[in-house]
Amino acid sequence: MSSAFIAALIYLTAVPTAEQVRVGLFGLFKPEALDIRIKSGAGARLDAGDLSNDHFIAPGDLIRVQATGNRLSILVTDSYGRTRKSALAREARVSLIDSGTFELSLPGKIKRITRGRITLSAEKRGPRGALRIILATDRESAVASVVAAEIGGSREPEAIKALAVIARTFMRRETNRHRDEGFDFCDTTHCQVYRGEDDLSVETGLPVIASAVRATEGQTLGFEGKEIEVHFTASCGGLSATPEMVWGGASDDGYPQRRIACRWCAGTRFWKWQRSAEAAKVMDALSSAARFRLSQATEILIEKDGADGFVRSVTASDRGRRFRMSADEFRRHIGRRLGWNTVLSPTFQIELRGHSYIFRGRGFGSQVGLCLAGAVRQAAAGRTYLEILDFYYPQTEIKEQGSRGAGVRGCEGSGFTASMAPLRGAPTLPCSSAPLHRIRRFIAERLY
């Protein structure tokens, strides 16, 4: 038996499949209809109702999925608009044949480019129902998409690497965050912003983000052998907050979360900010949350954490009635009605001036964890991503998921591990991300 055959067998039994994450898409829109097209690649397979998994979707075809109560109405048309197939189903799955991409479109609203497998079902909401759209994609692709969406215009490789480690750690530790809804993460700031491949498409000529994510593949942040609770924020405003301060509760990972004084984001866009909002609209937003009507005579009181200005709680007091909420809850109530750029962080002051409220504060986002504005400044100053992570999460360590290139040469970064020593003269094998037919062809060529 040849050494090539032995190496191939070891490879096939040892290479893991890419770790998958399930992302709930477009949930904020409560969509009734979705259009699916093949953006790139050889095509896809549709499995829904009477349409078996053998039903081929060619590039140029359009799949229109409509919620009808708790069922799906599915129509497949070709590039000329002619009907090819139609079906009713409880659930539908669309899987790419190769490593291509989908274009997903909510008619008249938003488009998104994704890769992976789409699963659709319908929920009975209102007269027509709403679609539940779940994307299953490999974790590293999801990390790259999150990083591209969150990093903004920065192209500092070390800052991007630091964010990639944070995003990957969050995905590994917070799996099943939306378990009751059938997926792991949503595509909003409740979890991590996910916009598919759109933000990566501008990187065709200089793929800085893809390269930085690949350089940290499999790396997560840990403490005493366990992955820790991690977050990131656009700007900490000079002093970070802990998860317990913002959201309450205590983490079970044993890591001593602490506030970090950060001089690196000083003078950046959201170091200090000021916004205003009509008093009547603020009262409408808080009345909806309190479930009783607040008058224009309502007094808004804030409880701060010392001299730094971090808000512990907000109380709306009106004619003997009181409605108390955390700073995070206050920001969400205002954000849903008046926009998320109204109260930018949990560190703020409120002033009633005439018929408007003036909000002044510092930082942007939760102020918890990695400060992106600070990380970019540190990277520009020559600090590595490991130094950046150590600054915002001191005493932590990098955890490597699997060994890179062990056992068989020629597949570095594949996550391949083998308990035996490398074979002498072992052949170069296709990497674990290669399609299965390439691996089969490799074996066939060497056996026959």
C-alpha positions as CSV (number, residue, x, y, z in Angstrom):
1,M,0.0,0.0,0.0
2,S,1.6,3.3,-1.1
3,S,2.4,6.1,1.3
4,A,0.2,8.4,-0.8
5,F,-2.8,6.2,-0.1
6,I,-2.1,6.1,3.6
7,A,-1.7,9.9,3.7
8,A,-5.0,10.3,1.9
9,L,-6.8,8.1,4.3
10,I,-5.4,9.9,7.3
11,Y,-6.3,13.2,5.7
12,L,-9.9,12.2,5.1
13,T,-10.5,10.9,8.6
14,A,-8.7,13.7,10.3
15,V,-9.8,16.9,8.4
16,P,-12.8,18.5,10.2
17,T,-15.6,20.1,8.3
18,A,-15.6,23.9,8.5
19,E,-17.4,25.1,11.7
20,Q,-20.8,26.5,10.8
21,V,-22.8,29.3,12.4
22,R,-26.5,30.1,11.8
23,V,-27.3,33.7,11.3
24,G,-30.9,35.0,11.4
25,L,-31.3,37.5,8.5
26,F,-33.6,40.5,8.1
27,G,-35.4,40.0,11.4
28,L,-36.0,43.7,11.9
29,F,-37.9,44.0,8.7
30,K,-40.3,41.1,9.4
31,P,-40.3,40.3,5.7
32,E,-43.2,38.8,3.8
33,A,-41.3,38.1,0.6
34,L,-37.7,37.2,-0.4
35,D,-36.0,37.0,-3.8
36,I,-33.0,34.6,-4.2
37,R,-30.6,34.7,-7.1
38,I,-27.3,33.0,-7.8
39,K,-24.7,35.8,-7.7
40,S,-21.7,33.7,-8.5
41,G,-20.9,30.0,-8.9
42,A,-22.4,27.0,-10.8
43,G,-25.9,27.1,-9.3
44,A,-27.8,25.8,-6.4
45,R,-30.2,23.0,-5.2
46,L,-33.8,23.7,-4.0
47,D,-35.5,21.4,-1.5
48,A,-39.1,22.4,-0.7
49,G,-42.4,20.5,-0.7
50,D,-42.8,18.7,-4.0
51,L,-39.5,20.0,-5.2
52,S,-36.8,17.5,-4.2
53,N,-33.2,18.3,-3.5
54,D,-32.4,17.4,-7.1
55,H,-34.2,20.5,-8.3
56,F,-31.4,22.6,-9.9
57,I,-31.4,26.4,-9.8
58,A,-29.4,27.8,-12.6
59,P,-27.5,31.1,-12.6
60,G,-30.1,33.7,-13.9
61,D,-33.1,31.9,-12.2
62,L,-35.1,33.7,-9.6
63,I,-36.7,32.1,-6.6
64,R,-39.5,34.2,-5.1
65,V,-40.5,33.0,-1.6
66,Q,-43.7,34.5,-0.1
67,A,-45.1,33.9,3.4
68,T,-48.8,32.8,3.3
69,G,-49.9,32.3,6.9
70,N,-47.5,29.7,8.3
71,R,-46.7,28.3,4.8
72,L,-44.4,29.2,2.0
73,S,-45.5,30.0,-1.6
74,I,-42.5,29.3,-3.9
75,L,-42.1,30.4,-7.5
76,V,-39.1,29.7,-9.7
77,T,-38.7,31.7,-12.9
78,D,-35.9,31.7,-15.5
79,S,-33.9,34.7,-16.8
80,Y,-36.8,35.5,-19.2
81,G,-39.4,35.6,-16.5
82,R,-41.0,32.2,-17.5
83,T,-42.3,30.0,-14.7
84,R,-40.2,26.9,-14.2
85,K,-41.6,25.5,-11.0
86,S,-44.0,26.4,-8.2
87,A,-44.7,24.8,-4.8
88,L,-46.3,25.2,-1.4
89,A,-44.2,24.1,1.6
90,R,-43.7,24.4,5.3
91,E,-39.9,24.8,4.9
92,A,-37.5,25.4,2.1
93,R,-33.7,25.0,1.8
94,V,-31.5,26.4,-0.9
95,S,-27.9,25.1,-1.0
96,L,-25.1,26.3,-3.3
97,I,-23.4,23.6,-5.4
98,D,-19.9,25.1,-5.0
99,S,-18.3,28.0,-3.2
100,G,-20.5,30.6,-5.0
101,T,-22.7,33.3,-3.5
102,F,-26.4,34.2,-3.3
103,E,-28.0,37.6,-3.8
104,L,-30.9,37.9,-1.3
105,S,-33.3,40.7,-1.8
106,L,-36.3,42.0,0.2
107,P,-38.3,43.6,-2.7
108,G,-38.0,47.4,-2.6
109,K,-36.0,47.4,0.6
110,I,-32.5,45.8,0.8
111,K,-30.1,43.5,-0.9
112,R,-27.4,41.3,0.6
113,I,-24.7,39.0,-0.8
114,T,-24.2,35.8,1.2
115,R,-22.6,32.3,0.9
116,G,-23.8,29.1,2.5
117,R,-27.2,27.5,2.9
118,I,-30.5,29.3,3.2
119,T,-33.4,27.8,5.3
120,L,-36.8,29.5,5.1
121,S,-40.0,29.0,7.1
122,A,-43.0,31.1,7.8
123,E,-44.6,32.4,11.0
124,K,-48.2,33.4,11.4
125,R,-48.0,37.2,11.9
126,G,-50.8,39.5,10.7
127,P,-52.8,38.7,7.7
128,R,-50.0,37.3,5.5
129,G,-47.3,36.0,7.9
130,A,-43.6,36.7,8.0
131,L,-40.5,34.8,6.8
132,R,-37.9,33.4,9.1
133,I,-34.6,33.4,7.1
134,I,-31.6,31.5,8.4
135,L,-28.2,31.4,6.8
136,A,-25.8,28.6,7.7
137,T,-22.3,29.6,6.7
138,D,-18.8,28.8,7.8
139,R,-17.5,30.6,10.8
140,E,-14.5,32.2,9.2
141,S,-16.6,33.7,6.4
142,A,-18.9,35.1,9.0
143,V,-16.0,36.6,11.0
144,A,-14.7,38.3,7.9
145,S,-18.1,39.8,7.1
146,V,-18.6,41.1,10.7
147,V,-15.1,42.6,10.7
148,A,-15.8,44.3,7.4
149,A,-19.1,45.7,8.6
150,E,-17.7,47.0,11.9
151,I,-14.2,48.3,11.2
152,G,-15.5,51.2,9.1
153,G,-12.9,52.8,6.7
154,S,-9.9,51.7,8.6
155,R,-7.4,49.4,6.9
156,E,-4.9,49.0,9.8
157,P,-4.1,45.3,9.6
158,E,-3.3,44.9,13.3
159,A,-6.5,46.6,14.4
160,I,-8.4,44.3,12.0
161,K,-6.7,41.2,13.4
162,A,-7.6,42.3,17.0
163,L,-11.3,42.7,16.0
164,A,-11.2,39.4,14.2
165,V,-10.1,37.6,17.4
166,I,-12.9,39.4,19.4
167,A,-15.6,38.6,16.8
168,R,-14.5,34.9,16.6
169,T,-14.4,34.6,20.4
170,F,-18.0,36.0,20.6
171,M,-19.2,33.5,18.0
172,R,-17.6,30.5,19.7
173,R,-18.7,31.5,23.2
174,E,-22.2,32.8,22.5
175,T,-23.4,30.0,20.2
176,N,-27.2,29.5,20.5
177,R,-27.8,33.1,21.6
178,H,-31.1,32.8,19.7
179,R,-31.7,29.1,20.3
180,D,-35.4,29.5,20.7
181,E,-35.6,31.1,17.2
182,G,-33.6,28.3,15.6
183,F,-30.3,30.1,15.0
184,D,-27.1,31.2,16.8
185,F,-26.9,35.0,16.1
186,C,-29.0,37.8,14.6
187,D,-27.5,40.2,12.0
188,T,-27.9,43.4,14.2
189,T,-26.0,45.0,17.0
190,H,-27.8,42.8,19.5
191,C,-25.2,40.2,18.4
192,Q,-22.8,41.5,15.8
193,V,-23.6,43.4,12.6
194,Y,-23.6,41.0,9.7
195,R,-24.1,42.3,6.1
196,G,-22.9,39.3,4.2
197,E,-20.2,39.8,1.5
198,D,-21.2,43.4,0.6
199,D,-18.5,45.1,2.7
200,L,-15.8,42.7,1.5
201,S,-16.6,43.4,-2.2
202,V,-14.7,46.7,-2.2
203,E,-11.5,44.7,-1.3
204,T,-11.0,43.1,-4.7
205,G,-7.7,44.9,-5.3
206,L,-6.3,45.0,-1.8
207,P,-7.9,42.3,0.5
208,V,-6.6,43.7,3.8
209,I,-9.5,42.4,5.8
210,A,-9.5,38.9,4.3
211,S,-5.8,38.6,4.9
212,A,-6.0,39.8,8.5
213,V,-8.8,37.4,9.3
214,R,-6.9,34.6,7.7
215,A,-3.8,35.4,9.7
216,T,-5.7,34.9,12.9
217,E,-7.7,31.9,11.8
218,G,-8.9,29.8,14.7
219,Q,-7.6,32.2,17.4
220,T,-9.9,33.2,20.3
221,L,-9.3,35.1,23.6
222,G,-9.2,33.1,26.8
223,F,-8.4,33.2,30.5
224,E,-7.2,30.2,32.4
225,G,-8.1,27.9,29.6
226,K,-11.6,29.2,28.9
227,E,-12.9,31.6,26.3
228,I,-14.2,34.8,27.9
229,E,-17.1,37.1,27.4
230,V,-15.9,39.7,24.9
231,H,-17.4,42.8,23.3
232,F,-16.3,45.8,21.2
233,T,-17.4,49.3,20.9
234,A,-16.9,52.1,18.3
235,S,-15.4,54.4,20.9
236,C,-15.0,54.0,24.7
237,G,-14.7,57.8,25.1
238,G,-11.6,57.5,27.2
239,L,-12.9,55.0,29.9
240,S,-14.5,51.6,29.2
241,A,-17.4,50.0,31.1
242,T,-17.7,46.4,32.1
243,P,-20.5,44.1,30.9
244,E,-22.0,44.0,34.4
245,M,-22.3,47.8,34.5
246,V,-24.2,48.0,31.2
247,W,-26.3,44.8,31.1
248,G,-26.2,43.5,34.6
249,G,-25.4,40.0,35.8
250,A,-22.0,38.4,36.2
251,S,-20.1,36.3,33.7
252,D,-19.3,32.7,34.5
253,D,-15.9,32.6,32.8
254,G,-13.9,33.6,35.8
255,Y,-12.2,36.6,34.0
256,P,-12.0,39.7,36.2
257,Q,-13.6,42.3,33.8
258,R,-12.3,45.8,34.6
259,R,-12.6,49.4,33.3
260,I,-9.8,50.5,31.0
261,A,-8.6,54.1,30.8
262,C,-7.9,54.6,27.1
263,R,-6.1,57.7,25.9
264,W,-5.9,56.3,22.4
265,C,-9.3,57.4,21.2
266,A,-8.9,61.0,22.6
267,G,-10.0,63.6,20.0
268,T,-11.6,61.0,17.6
269,R,-15.0,61.6,16.1
270,F,-17.1,60.3,19.1
271,W,-14.7,61.2,21.9
272,K,-17.3,63.8,22.8
273,W,-20.7,64.3,21.2
274,Q,-24.0,66.3,21.4
275,R,-27.4,65.5,20.1
276,S,-30.9,67.0,20.5
277,A,-34.5,65.6,20.2
278,E,-37.9,67.1,20.5
279,A,-39.2,66.8,24.1
280,A,-42.6,65.5,22.8
281,K,-41.0,62.7,20.9
282,V,-38.9,61.7,23.8
283,M,-42.0,61.5,26.0
284,D,-43.8,59.4,23.3
285,A,-40.9,57.0,23.3
286,L,-40.8,56.7,27.1
287,S,-44.6,56.5,27.4
288,S,-44.6,53.5,25.0
289,A,-42.0,51.8,27.2
290,A,-43.6,52.7,30.5
291,R,-47.1,51.7,29.2
292,F,-48.7,54.8,30.7
293,R,-48.8,58.4,29.3
294,L,-46.1,60.7,30.4
295,S,-46.9,64.4,30.3
296,Q,-44.7,67.3,29.3
297,A,-44.2,68.0,33.0
298,T,-42.3,64.8,33.4
299,E,-38.9,65.1,35.1
300,I,-36.1,62.9,33.8
301,L,-33.5,62.0,36.5
302,I,-30.3,60.2,36.0
303,E,-28.1,58.3,38.5
304,K,-24.5,58.5,37.6
305,D,-21.5,56.5,38.6
306,G,-19.1,59.0,40.2
307,A,-17.4,61.8,38.3
308,D,-16.9,60.0,35.1
309,G,-20.5,60.4,34.1
310,F,-21.5,56.8,33.4
311,V,-25.3,56.5,33.8
312,R,-26.5,53.7,36.1
313,S,-30.2,54.4,35.7
314,V,-32.7,56.8,34.3
315,T,-36.0,57.6,36.0
316,A,-39.0,59.4,34.5
317,S,-41.1,60.9,37.2
318,D,-44.6,62.4,36.4
319,R,-47.4,63.3,38.9
320,G,-46.5,60.6,41.4
321,R,-45.7,57.9,38.8
322,R,-42.2,56.7,38.3
323,F,-40.6,54.6,35.5
324,R,-37.0,53.5,36.1
325,M,-34.7,51.9,33.6
326,S,-31.0,51.2,33.0
327,A,-29.0,53.5,30.7
328,D,-29.0,50.7,28.1
329,E,-32.8,50.3,28.3
330,F,-33.2,54.1,28.0
331,R,-31.0,54.2,24.9
332,R,-32.9,51.4,23.3
333,H,-36.3,53.0,24.0
334,I,-35.1,56.3,22.5
335,G,-33.3,54.6,19.7
336,R,-36.3,52.6,18.4
337,R,-38.4,55.7,18.1
338,L,-36.0,58.6,17.4
339,G,-33.0,56.8,15.8
340,W,-29.9,55.1,17.2
341,N,-27.8,58.3,16.8
342,T,-29.7,60.1,19.5
343,V,-28.1,58.8,22.7
344,L,-24.8,57.4,21.5
345,S,-23.5,55.7,24.7
346,P,-24.3,55.0,28.4
347,T,-22.2,58.1,29.4
348,F,-24.4,61.1,28.9
349,Q,-26.1,64.2,30.4
350,I,-29.6,65.4,29.8
351,E,-30.8,69.0,29.7
352,L,-34.3,70.3,28.9
353,R,-33.9,73.4,26.8
354,G,-37.3,74.9,25.7
355,H,-39.1,72.2,23.8
356,S,-36.0,70.0,23.2
357,Y,-33.8,67.7,25.2
358,I,-30.1,68.1,24.7
359,F,-27.9,65.0,25.2
360,R,-24.2,65.4,25.7
361,G,-21.8,62.5,26.2
362,R,-18.7,60.6,25.2
363,G,-18.0,57.4,23.4
364,F,-20.1,55.5,20.9
365,G,-21.7,52.2,21.5
366,S,-21.8,50.1,24.7
367,Q,-18.3,51.3,25.8
368,V,-17.6,47.7,26.7
369,G,-14.4,45.9,25.6
370,L,-12.2,46.6,22.6
371,C,-12.4,50.3,21.6
372,L,-12.2,50.3,17.8
373,A,-11.1,54.0,17.6
374,G,-8.4,53.3,20.1
375,A,-7.3,50.0,18.4
376,V,-6.9,51.8,15.1
377,R,-4.8,54.5,16.7
378,Q,-2.6,51.9,18.5
379,A,-2.1,49.9,15.2
380,A,-1.1,53.1,13.4
381,A,1.5,53.7,16.2
382,G,3.0,50.3,15.5
383,R,1.5,48.1,18.2
384,T,0.6,44.5,17.2
385,Y,-2.8,43.0,17.6
386,L,-1.6,41.0,20.5
387,E,-0.5,44.1,22.3
388,I,-3.9,45.8,21.5
389,L,-5.8,42.8,22.9
390,D,-3.7,42.8,26.0
391,F,-4.4,46.5,26.5
392,Y,-8.2,46.1,26.5
393,Y,-8.3,42.6,28.0
394,P,-5.2,42.3,30.3
395,Q,-4.1,38.9,31.6
396,T,-5.8,37.0,28.7
397,E,-4.2,34.5,26.3
398,I,-4.7,33.5,22.7
399,K,-6.3,30.1,22.3
400,E,-5.6,28.3,19.1
401,Q,-8.3,26.1,17.7
402,G,-6.4,23.1,16.2
403,S,-2.9,22.8,14.9
404,R,-1.8,24.5,11.6
405,G,-0.4,22.2,9.0
406,A,0.4,19.2,11.3
407,G,0.8,15.7,9.9
408,V,0.7,16.4,6.2
409,R,2.6,19.2,4.5
410,G,1.1,21.5,2.0
411,C,-2.1,22.4,3.9
412,E,-1.0,25.0,6.4
413,G,-3.8,26.7,8.2
414,S,-6.3,23.9,7.4
415,G,-6.9,22.9,11.0
416,F,-5.6,19.4,10.2
417,T,-4.2,17.5,13.1
418,A,-2.9,13.9,13.3
419,S,-1.6,11.9,16.2
420,M,1.2,10.4,14.3
421,A,4.4,12.0,13.1
422,P,4.5,13.4,9.5
423,L,5.1,10.8,6.9
424,R,8.4,11.0,5.1
425,G,7.8,12.3,1.6
426,A,4.1,12.8,2.4
427,P,2.2,14.3,-0.6
428,T,0.6,17.7,-0.8
429,L,-3.1,17.2,-0.3
430,P,-6.0,19.5,-1.1
431,C,-6.9,21.7,1.9
432,S,-10.0,21.0,4.1
433,S,-11.8,23.8,2.4
434,A,-11.5,22.1,-1.0
435,P,-14.7,20.5,-2.4
436,L,-15.0,16.8,-1.7
437,H,-14.8,15.9,-5.4
438,R,-11.2,17.3,-5.5
439,I,-10.2,15.0,-2.6
440,R,-11.8,12.0,-4.3
441,R,-10.0,12.8,-7.6
442,F,-6.7,13.1,-5.7
443,I,-7.2,9.6,-4.3
444,A,-8.3,8.1,-7.6
445,E,-5.3,9.5,-9.5
446,R,-2.9,8.0,-7.0
447,L,-4.6,4.6,-6.7
448,Y,-5.5,3.9,-10.3
